[in-house]
Amino acid sequence: MSKYKYEVIIYWSNEDKVFIAEVPELPGCAADGATYKQALANVEIIIKEWLETAKELGRPIPEPKGRLVFA
């Protein structure tokens, strides 16, 4: 179980032939992997790095909202 509570969207990219994991609440936060599990593991690392970088730069860190609602 992840210690991060941000929503992660994982999908297959035919163009890249990998799974893509995106974190919509953290702009630019995404990773890929050859498998679904690998993409999820990789995005965990990127979330950590995203948060560390934002903190170092004094940028605001969004509170996780959980499941996003799309209209």
N, CA, C and O atoms as CSV, one atom per row, in Angstrom:
chain,resi,resn,atom,element,x,y,z
A,1,MET,N,N,0.842,-1.181,0.000
A,1,MET,CA,C,0.000,0.000,0.000
A,1,MET,C,C,0.886,1.243,0.000
A,1,MET,O,O,1.874,1.330,0.729
A,2,SER,N,N,0.510,2.175,-0.819
A,2,SER,CA,C,1.283,3.404,-0.950
A,2,SER,C,C,1.094,4.310,0.264
A,2,SER,O,O,0.012,4.367,0.850
A,3,LYS,N,N,2.152,5.008,0.627
A,3,LYS,CA,C,2.012,5.993,1.696
A,3,LYS,C,C,1.466,7.309,1.144
A,3,LYS,O,O,1.089,8.203,1.901
A,4,TYR,N,N,1.429,7.413,-0.179
A,4,TYR,CA,C,0.891,8.601,-0.825
A,4,TYR,C,C,-0.573,8.375,-1.160
A,4,TYR,O,O,-0.963,7.275,-1.550
A,5,LYS,N,N,-1.375,9.403,-1.009
A,5,LYS,CA,C,-2.815,9.290,-1.209
A,5,LYS,C,C,-3.305,9.975,-2.480
A,5,LYS,O,O,-4.499,10.235,-2.633
A,6,TYR,N,N,-2.386,10.263,-3.381
A,6,TYR,CA,C,-2.757,10.896,-4.644
A,6,TYR,C,C,-3.320,9.870,-5.612
A,6,TYR,O,O,-2.877,8.722,-5.649
A,7,GLU,N,N,-4.299,10.297,-6.395
A,7,GLU,CA,C,-4.866,9.425,-7.419
A,7,GLU,C,C,-3.817,9.169,-8.501
A,7,GLU,O,O,-3.115,10.086,-8.928
A,8,VAL,N,N,-3.720,7.922,-8.935
A,8,VAL,CA,C,-2.821,7.533,-10.011
A,8,VAL,C,C,-3.668,6.911,-11.119
A,8,VAL,O,O,-4.470,6.010,-10.871
A,9,ILE,N,N,-3.480,7.398,-12.329
A,9,ILE,CA,C,-4.169,6.844,-13.484
A,9,ILE,C,C,-3.133,6.079,-14.299
A,9,ILE,O,O,-2.096,6.628,-14.672
A,10,ILE,N,N,-3.421,4.815,-14.569
A,10,ILE,CA,C,-2.491,3.973,-15.329
A,10,ILE,C,C,-3.187,3.504,-16.597
A,10,ILE,O,O,-4.322,3.028,-16.562
A,11,TYR,N,N,-2.490,3.646,-17.715
A,11,TYR,CA,C,-3.042,3.214,-18.992
A,11,TYR,C,C,-1.927,2.704,-19.903
A,11,TYR,O,O,-0.753,3.013,-19.695
A,12,TRP,N,N,-2.300,1.933,-20.899
A,12,TRP,CA,C,-1.364,1.394,-21.871
A,12,TRP,C,C,-1.176,2.383,-23.003
A,12,TRP,O,O,-2.154,2.919,-23.526
A,13,SER,N,N,0.071,2.635,-23.391
A,13,SER,CA,C,0.382,3.498,-24.522
A,13,SER,C,C,0.790,2.623,-25.707
A,13,SER,O,O,1.863,2.020,-25.693
A,14,ASN,N,N,-0.055,2.555,-26.721
A,14,ASN,CA,C,0.298,1.803,-27.927
A,14,ASN,C,C,1.510,2.394,-28.619
A,14,ASN,O,O,2.346,1.674,-29.166
A,15,GLU,N,N,1.594,3.713,-28.585
A,15,GLU,CA,C,2.700,4.408,-29.243
A,15,GLU,C,C,4.045,4.044,-28.610
A,15,GLU,O,O,5.019,3.776,-29.314
A,16,ASP,N,N,4.089,4.035,-27.279
A,16,ASP,CA,C,5.345,3.778,-26.570
A,16,ASP,C,C,5.531,2.315,-26.170
A,16,ASP,O,O,6.632,1.899,-25.812
A,17,LYS,N,N,4.445,1.536,-26.234
A,17,LYS,CA,C,4.472,0.109,-25.859
A,17,LYS,C,C,4.859,-0.083,-24.392
A,17,LYS,O,O,5.607,-0.996,-24.044
A,18,VAL,N,N,4.328,0.807,-23.539
A,18,VAL,CA,C,4.544,0.729,-22.093
A,18,VAL,C,C,3.282,1.190,-21.384
A,18,VAL,O,O,2.415,1.821,-21.987
A,19,PHE,N,N,3.185,0.872,-20.103
A,19,PHE,CA,C,2.138,1.426,-19.259
A,19,PHE,C,C,2.597,2.795,-18.774
A,19,PHE,O,O,3.759,2.977,-18.412
A,20,ILE,N,N,1.688,3.743,-18.770
A,20,ILE,CA,C,1.964,5.096,-18.282
A,20,ILE,C,C,1.178,5.291,-16.992
A,20,ILE,O,O,-0.007,4.966,-16.930
A,21,ALA,N,N,1.829,5.817,-15.971
A,21,ALA,CA,C,1.182,6.138,-14.699
A,21,ALA,C,C,1.276,7.646,-14.498
A,21,ALA,O,O,2.373,8.202,-14.439
A,22,GLU,N,N,0.137,8.300,-14.395
A,22,GLU,CA,C,0.095,9.755,-14.219
A,22,GLU,C,C,-0.564,10.105,-12.889
A,22,GLU,O,O,-1.454,9.399,-12.415
A,23,VAL,N,N,-0.110,11.211,-12.297
A,23,VAL,CA,C,-0.683,11.716,-11.049
A,23,VAL,C,C,-1.262,13.099,-11.367
A,23,VAL,O,O,-0.546,14.099,-11.320
A,24,PRO,N,N,-2.564,13.153,-11.693
A,24,PRO,CA,C,-3.166,14.416,-12.147
A,24,PRO,C,C,-3.032,15.583,-11.175
A,24,PRO,O,O,-2.974,16.734,-11.606
A,25,GLU,N,N,-2.982,15.312,-9.890
A,25,GLU,CA,C,-2.916,16.400,-8.898
A,25,GLU,C,C,-1.516,17.011,-8.787
A,25,GLU,O,O,-1.352,18.081,-8.202
A,26,LEU,N,N,-0.511,16.336,-9.344
A,26,LEU,CA,C,0.864,16.846,-9.303
A,26,LEU,C,C,1.312,17.077,-10.747
A,26,LEU,O,O,1.735,16.133,-11.415
A,27,PRO,N,N,1.227,18.308,-11.238
A,27,PRO,CA,C,1.534,18.587,-12.639
A,27,PRO,C,C,2.894,18.037,-13.082
A,27,PRO,O,O,3.920,18.264,-12.440
A,28,GLY,N,N,2.862,17.309,-14.199
A,28,GLY,CA,C,4.088,16.759,-14.764
A,28,GLY,C,C,4.561,15.488,-14.097
A,28,GLY,O,O,5.595,14.943,-14.484
A,29,CYS,N,N,3.841,15.000,-13.110
A,29,CYS,CA,C,4.252,13.807,-12.364
A,29,CYS,C,C,3.729,12.565,-13.077
A,29,CYS,O,O,2.534,12.274,-13.046
A,30,ALA,N,N,4.642,11.838,-13.722
A,30,ALA,CA,C,4.279,10.639,-14.468
A,30,ALA,C,C,5.490,9.731,-14.582
A,30,ALA,O,O,6.634,10.170,-14.464
A,31,ALA,N,N,5.214,8.458,-14.812
A,31,ALA,CA,C,6.281,7.469,-15.003
A,31,ALA,C,C,5.739,6.394,-15.927
A,31,ALA,O,O,4.543,6.338,-16.211
A,32,ASP,N,N,6.645,5.540,-16.392
A,32,ASP,CA,C,6.193,4.431,-17.228
A,32,ASP,C,C,6.826,3.135,-16.756
A,32,ASP,O,O,7.686,3.124,-15.876
A,33,GLY,N,N,6.380,2.047,-17.360
A,33,GLY,CA,C,6.926,0.743,-17.016
A,33,GLY,C,C,6.454,-0.299,-18.013
A,33,GLY,O,O,5.403,-0.142,-18.635
A,34,ALA,N,N,7.219,-1.349,-18.162
A,34,ALA,CA,C,6.871,-2.425,-19.087
A,34,ALA,C,C,5.637,-3.187,-18.622
A,34,ALA,O,O,4.923,-3.777,-19.433
A,35,THR,N,N,5.386,-3.172,-17.305
A,35,THR,CA,C,4.201,-3.819,-16.747
A,35,THR,C,C,3.429,-2.801,-15.918
A,35,THR,O,O,3.947,-1.744,-15.557
A,36,TYR,N,N,2.191,-3.142,-15.627
A,36,TYR,CA,C,1.340,-2.301,-14.792
A,36,TYR,C,C,2.005,-2.067,-13.437
A,36,TYR,O,O,2.085,-0.935,-12.958
A,37,LYS,N,N,2.482,-3.156,-12.826
A,37,LYS,CA,C,3.121,-3.057,-11.504
A,37,LYS,C,C,4.388,-2.221,-11.552
A,37,LYS,O,O,4.668,-1.462,-10.624
A,38,GLN,N,N,5.158,-2.355,-12.630
A,38,GLN,CA,C,6.395,-1.582,-12.758
A,38,GLN,C,C,6.076,-0.089,-12.903
A,38,GLN,O,O,6.759,0.750,-12.315
A,39,ALA,N,N,5.044,0.243,-13.680
A,39,ALA,CA,C,4.662,1.644,-13.831
A,39,ALA,C,C,4.226,2.223,-12.488
A,39,ALA,O,O,4.567,3.359,-12.160
A,40,LEU,N,N,3.473,1.445,-11.713
A,40,LEU,CA,C,3.027,1.900,-10.396
A,40,LEU,C,C,4.217,2.086,-9.452
A,40,LEU,O,O,4.287,3.081,-8.731
A,41,ALA,N,N,5.140,1.146,-9.455
A,41,ALA,CA,C,6.332,1.264,-8.604
A,41,ALA,C,C,7.167,2.481,-9.004
A,41,ALA,O,O,7.672,3.205,-8.146
A,42,ASN,N,N,7.305,2.697,-10.303
A,42,ASN,CA,C,8.096,3.830,-10.785
A,42,ASN,C,C,7.457,5.165,-10.428
A,42,ASN,O,O,8.159,6.115,-10.085
A,43,VAL,N,N,6.126,5.244,-10.507
A,43,VAL,CA,C,5.473,6.513,-10.193
A,43,VAL,C,C,5.554,6.811,-8.693
A,43,VAL,O,O,5.537,7.977,-8.298
A,44,GLU,N,N,5.641,5.790,-7.864
A,44,GLU,CA,C,5.842,6.011,-6.418
A,44,GLU,C,C,7.152,6.785,-6.194
A,44,GLU,O,O,7.205,7.708,-5.381
A,45,ILE,N,N,8.180,6.403,-6.909
A,45,ILE,CA,C,9.480,7.075,-6.806
A,45,ILE,C,C,9.367,8.521,-7.288
A,45,ILE,O,O,9.902,9.439,-6.667
A,46,ILE,N,N,8.662,8.706,-8.402
A,46,ILE,CA,C,8.517,10.042,-8.979
A,46,ILE,C,C,7.675,10.946,-8.077
A,46,ILE,O,O,7.967,12.136,-7.956
A,47,ILE,N,N,6.638,10.399,-7.444
A,47,ILE,CA,C,5.848,11.198,-6.490
A,47,ILE,C,C,6.756,11.709,-5.375
A,47,ILE,O,O,6.716,12.890,-5.030
A,48,LYS,N,N,7.568,10.829,-4.818
A,48,LYS,CA,C,8.491,11.211,-3.736
A,48,LYS,C,C,9.420,12.326,-4.204
A,48,LYS,O,O,9.612,13.316,-3.499
A,49,GLU,N,N,9.994,12.164,-5.394
A,49,GLU,CA,C,10.919,13.163,-5.930
A,49,GLU,C,C,10.203,14.476,-6.227
A,49,GLU,O,O,10.750,15.552,-5.988
A,50,TRP,N,N,8.971,14.390,-6.752
A,50,TRP,CA,C,8.182,15.590,-7.045
A,50,TRP,C,C,7.961,16.383,-5.763
A,50,TRP,O,O,8.171,17.596,-5.729
A,51,LEU,N,N,7.535,15.690,-4.708
A,51,LEU,CA,C,7.258,16.350,-3.434
A,51,LEU,C,C,8.531,16.939,-2.823
A,51,LEU,O,O,8.505,18.052,-2.298
A,52,GLU,N,N,9.634,16.211,-2.887
A,52,GLU,CA,C,10.908,16.725,-2.353
A,52,GLU,C,C,11.347,17.978,-3.096
A,52,GLU,O,O,11.789,18.948,-2.479
A,53,THR,N,N,11.226,17.959,-4.416
A,53,THR,CA,C,11.636,19.109,-5.229
A,53,THR,C,C,10.751,20.316,-4.939
A,53,THR,O,O,11.254,21.429,-4.784
A,54,ALA,N,N,9.442,20.107,-4.864
A,54,ALA,CA,C,8.530,21.216,-4.557
A,54,ALA,C,C,8.870,21.830,-3.203
A,54,ALA,O,O,8.872,23.052,-3.050
A,55,LYS,N,N,9.156,20.979,-2.229
A,55,LYS,CA,C,9.502,21.457,-0.890
A,55,LYS,C,C,10.803,22.278,-0.926
A,55,LYS,O,O,10.881,23.350,-0.326
A,56,GLU,N,N,11.812,21.769,-1.630
A,56,GLU,CA,C,13.101,22.473,-1.739
A,56,GLU,C,C,12.947,23.835,-2.405
A,56,GLU,O,O,13.633,24.791,-2.043
A,57,LEU,N,N,12.034,23.919,-3.389
A,57,LEU,CA,C,11.841,25.160,-4.130
A,57,LEU,C,C,10.821,26.086,-3.464
A,57,LEU,O,O,10.562,27.183,-3.957
A,58,GLY,N,N,10.252,25.647,-2.359
A,58,GLY,CA,C,9.274,26.453,-1.658
A,58,GLY,C,C,7.937,26.553,-2.375
A,58,GLY,O,O,7.184,27.503,-2.159
A,59,ARG,N,N,7.640,25.588,-3.218
A,59,ARG,CA,C,6.377,25.591,-3.955
A,59,ARG,C,C,5.296,24.899,-3.143
A,59,ARG,O,O,5.589,24.022,-2.330
A,60,PRO,N,N,4.051,25.290,-3.362
A,60,PRO,CA,C,2.960,24.655,-2.615
A,60,PRO,C,C,2.787,23.188,-3.005
A,60,PRO,O,O,2.965,22.814,-4.164
A,61,ILE,N,N,2.446,22.385,-2.036
A,61,ILE,CA,C,2.203,20.960,-2.265
A,61,ILE,C,C,0.710,20.720,-2.091
A,61,ILE,O,O,0.168,20.915,-1.003
A,62,PRO,N,N,0.048,20.297,-3.162
A,62,PRO,CA,C,-1.398,20.081,-3.063
A,62,PRO,C,C,-1.744,18.945,-2.108
A,62,PRO,O,O,-1.050,17.930,-2.040
A,63,GLU,N,N,-2.835,19.142,-1.374
A,63,GLU,CA,C,-3.348,18.071,-0.525
A,63,GLU,C,C,-4.018,17.050,-1.434
A,63,GLU,O,O,-4.717,17.429,-2.374
A,64,PRO,N,N,-3.819,15.765,-1.173
A,64,PRO,CA,C,-4.484,14.756,-1.995
A,64,PRO,C,C,-6.005,14.867,-1.865
A,64,PRO,O,O,-6.542,14.963,-0.761
A,65,LYS,N,N,-6.676,14.853,-2.997
A,65,LYS,CA,C,-8.133,14.937,-2.998
A,65,LYS,C,C,-8.769,13.577,-3.179
A,65,LYS,O,O,-9.983,13.431,-3.038
A,66,GLY,N,N,-7.960,12.585,-3.491
A,66,GLY,CA,C,-8.530,11.273,-3.764
A,66,GLY,C,C,-9.082,11.218,-5.153
A,66,GLY,O,O,-8.567,11.871,-6.062
A,67,ARG,N,N,-10.117,10.451,-5.328
A,67,ARG,CA,C,-10.697,10.269,-6.656
A,67,ARG,C,C,-11.169,11.604,-7.234
A,67,ARG,O,O,-11.926,12.343,-6.605
A,68,LEU,N,N,-10.703,11.885,-8.439
A,68,LEU,CA,C,-11.097,13.110,-9.120
A,68,LEU,C,C,-12.419,12.887,-9.844
A,68,LEU,O,O,-12.728,11.774,-10.269
A,69,VAL,N,N,-13.176,13.933,-9.974
A,69,VAL,CA,C,-14.457,13.852,-10.672
A,69,VAL,C,C,-14.325,14.569,-12.004
A,69,VAL,O,O,-13.926,15.732,-12.062
A,70,PHE,N,N,-14.663,13.864,-13.066
A,70,PHE,CA,C,-14.592,14.449,-14.390
A,70,PHE,C,C,-16.012,14.648,-14.919
A,70,PHE,O,O,-16.866,13.777,-14.756
A,71,ALA,N,N,-16.261,15.796,-15.553
A,71,ALA,CA,C,-17.600,16.081,-16.098
A,71,ALA,C,C,-17.671,15.643,-17.530
A,71,ALA,O,O,-18.712,15.795,-18.170
